[in-house]
Amino acid sequence: SRVVDLGAGRGRVLLAARWWGAEAHGVELISDHVARVAPWLQPAGITLTVGDMTREPLGDATHIFCNWVAFSPETKARLVTHLRTCAPGTRIITVTRPIEAEGFSGHSSHWMLFTWGLEKVWLQQYLPGPIASP
């Protein structure tokens, strides 16, 4: 498995992914977060880089985590467009709300404890419709 955390913050999800044996990569817009923790994550085989999550390559991800609640409607729209670059079958985990767009199915949810309290976590799968032949 390869977990990509979009908006990784300080990398807690990445630590959990490595604990379970997955490759773990995160991208975070706030460079201070990355500068403070990336050197500590690297020995565990975790990469955390500064960047725009809507430009992060997703083709080899098996699981994508994003803290959906923290994004504006405009960012969510850009992210949905970007998530469509994932391979079919990629699992997407969002916090608080599911992605409500064509091609994202599943919508199973579970309550999880975060540093700020309990939130619903949604598990979906990217399953694009059939591709028309030319």
C-alpha positions as CSV (number, residue, x, y, z in Angstrom):
1,S,0.0,0.0,0.0
2,R,1.0,3.6,-0.6
3,V,-0.7,6.2,1.5
4,V,-0.6,9.9,0.4
5,D,-1.8,12.5,2.9
6,L,-2.9,15.7,1.3
7,G,-2.5,18.5,3.8
8,A,-0.4,16.3,6.1
9,G,0.3,18.8,8.8
10,R,2.8,17.3,11.1
11,G,2.4,13.7,9.7
12,R,0.3,11.8,12.2
13,V,-1.6,9.9,9.5
14,L,1.8,9.1,7.9
15,L,3.1,7.6,11.1
16,A,0.0,5.4,11.4
17,A,0.5,4.3,7.7
18,R,4.1,3.3,8.4
19,W,3.0,1.5,11.6
20,W,0.8,-0.7,9.4
21,G,3.6,-1.3,6.9
22,A,2.5,1.1,4.1
23,E,4.7,3.5,2.2
24,A,3.9,6.9,3.5
25,H,4.1,10.3,1.7
26,G,2.6,13.6,2.7
27,V,2.4,17.1,1.2
28,E,1.8,20.2,3.3
29,L,1.4,23.8,2.3
30,I,2.8,25.2,5.5
31,S,6.6,25.0,5.3
32,D,7.1,25.4,9.0
33,H,5.2,22.2,9.7
34,V,7.4,20.3,7.2
35,A,10.7,21.9,8.5
36,R,10.0,20.9,12.1
37,V,8.9,17.3,11.6
38,A,10.3,16.0,8.3
39,P,13.8,15.2,9.7
40,W,12.1,13.2,12.5
41,L,9.8,11.3,10.0
42,Q,12.5,10.4,7.5
43,P,14.2,7.7,9.6
44,A,10.9,5.9,9.6
45,G,10.8,5.9,5.8
46,I,8.2,8.7,5.6
47,T,8.5,11.6,3.2
48,L,6.9,14.9,3.8
49,T,7.3,17.7,1.4
50,V,6.1,21.3,1.0
51,G,3.7,21.8,-1.9
52,D,0.2,22.3,-3.3
53,M,-1.9,19.2,-2.7
54,T,-3.8,19.7,-6.0
55,R,-0.5,19.2,-7.9
56,E,0.8,16.2,-6.1
57,P,1.2,13.1,-8.3
58,L,-1.4,10.5,-7.2
59,G,-1.0,7.8,-9.8
60,D,0.7,5.3,-7.5
61,A,-1.3,5.9,-4.4
62,T,-3.5,3.1,-3.1
63,H,-5.0,5.3,-0.3
64,I,-5.4,9.0,0.0
65,F,-6.2,10.9,3.2
66,C,-7.4,14.4,3.4
67,N,-8.9,16.5,6.2
68,W,-11.9,17.5,4.1
69,V,-13.5,19.6,6.8
70,A,-10.6,22.1,6.6
71,F,-11.0,23.0,2.9
72,S,-13.0,25.8,1.4
73,P,-15.6,24.9,-1.3
74,E,-13.2,26.2,-4.0
75,T,-10.3,24.0,-2.7
76,K,-12.7,21.0,-2.5
77,A,-13.7,21.5,-6.2
78,R,-10.0,21.7,-7.2
79,L,-9.2,18.7,-5.1
80,V,-12.0,16.6,-6.7
81,T,-10.7,17.4,-10.1
82,H,-7.2,16.4,-9.0
83,L,-8.4,13.2,-7.3
84,R,-9.8,12.1,-10.7
85,T,-6.1,11.5,-11.7
86,C,-6.0,8.6,-9.2
87,A,-6.0,5.0,-10.5
88,P,-9.4,3.4,-10.5
89,G,-10.0,1.7,-7.2
90,T,-7.9,4.1,-5.1
91,R,-9.4,4.4,-1.6
92,I,-10.0,7.9,-0.3
93,I,-10.4,8.7,3.4
94,T,-12.0,12.1,4.3
95,V,-12.8,13.6,7.7
96,T,-16.3,14.9,8.6
97,R,-17.9,14.6,5.2
98,P,-17.7,12.3,2.1
99,I,-16.8,13.5,-1.3
100,E,-20.1,14.1,-3.1
101,A,-19.1,13.9,-6.7
102,E,-19.5,11.4,-9.6
103,G,-17.0,8.6,-9.5
104,F,-16.6,8.5,-5.7
105,S,-18.5,5.7,-4.1
106,G,-18.7,3.8,-0.9
107,H,-19.6,6.3,1.7
108,S,-19.0,4.1,4.7
109,S,-18.2,6.0,7.8
110,H,-16.7,5.4,11.2
111,W,-16.2,7.6,14.3
112,M,-12.6,8.3,15.1
113,L,-10.8,10.2,17.8
114,F,-8.7,13.2,16.8
115,T,-6.8,15.7,18.9
116,W,-9.8,18.0,18.7
117,G,-12.5,15.3,19.5
118,L,-14.6,12.7,17.7
119,E,-15.3,13.1,14.0
120,K,-16.7,10.9,11.3
121,V,-14.2,9.5,8.9
122,W,-15.5,8.5,5.5
123,L,-14.0,5.7,3.3
124,Q,-14.7,5.9,-0.4
125,Q,-13.3,4.5,-3.6
126,Y,-12.6,6.2,-6.8
127,L,-14.4,4.3,-9.5
128,P,-14.7,6.4,-12.7
129,G,-17.4,5.6,-15.2
130,P,-16.6,3.7,-18.4
131,I,-14.2,5.4,-20.7
132,A,-15.7,5.9,-24.2
133,S,-13.6,4.5,-27.0
134,P,-12.8,6.8,-29.9
